[in-house]
Amino acid sequence: MVFELKPLPYATDALEPYIDAQTMQIHHGFHHGGYVNNLNAALADYPDLQSKSIADLIRDLNSLPEAVRNGIRNNGGGHFNHSIFWTLMGPNCGGEPTGEIAEAIKDNFGDFENFKTQFNDAGAKRFGSGFVWLVRNTAGKLEIMSTPNQDCPWTDGNFPIMCNDVWEHAYYLKYQNRRAEYLKQWWNTVNWSEVNNRLAMSTQM
C-alpha cells in the first residue's frame, strides 16, 4: 500500500449537530477509504509513480500514462481533496474568521457575509457532485471556484486554501436534498486556524 487513509483528526460525532456521526463514518471510512484503495490499485504496476506525493500526481496529470490518468484523476483527486477537507473542520470551531484570513476576506470580498454568500452560491450551483473552493489563483489573487467530481484546482496551478464537499454523500443522511441548508450549517465547523495555515502555505508556492 503506497497511500494510506489517515484517521480523522477528531471523533466521528465531534461535528454534531451540523454533520452527523453516521455521515462522517461512511464518508471517511467508505468513500475516502475507497478512493485510497482504488488509487493504490491504479498505481500497482507503476513503481515510478508510487514514489511521488499525491500533490505531485494531481498537479501534473497530463504527464501520467494514459492508461491510469483518469483513475488517478478521480481516485487521487478524491484522496487529495478529502485529506484537505477533514482538516478544515473541527469541534468548537466556526464563527468569524480570525488572523490573516479575516483580513484577506475583507480585502478581496468586502466582508465575511459577502464571502459566505459567494462561497455558498458557488457550492449550490455546482451541478451534480463536486467541491467549492477558496484558492489562490495563478495570478496570485484569492478566488472562489467550484470543480466537478473529484477534480482539484491544484491541477491547474490554483492553490487550495479551503473547500467544502458538495457530493450528496457529504450531507444527504441529515439534509436530504437541502444542499443550501448544509452549506449554511457547515460554517459552524470551519477550523479557521487551519485555513490560516493553508493561506500562509499558498504564498510560498
Buried (B, 14 or more C-beta within 10 A) or exposed (E): EBBEBEEBEBEBBBBBEBBBBEBBEBBBEEBBBBBBBBBBEBBEEBEEBBEBEBEEBBBEBEEBEEEBBEBBBBBBBBBBBBBBBBBBBBBEBBEEBEBBBBEBBBEBBEEBEEBBEBBBBBBBEBEEBBBBBBBBBEEEEBBBBBBEBBBBBBBBEBBBBBBBBBBBEBBBBBBEEEBEEBBBBBBBBBBBBBBBBBBEEBEEE
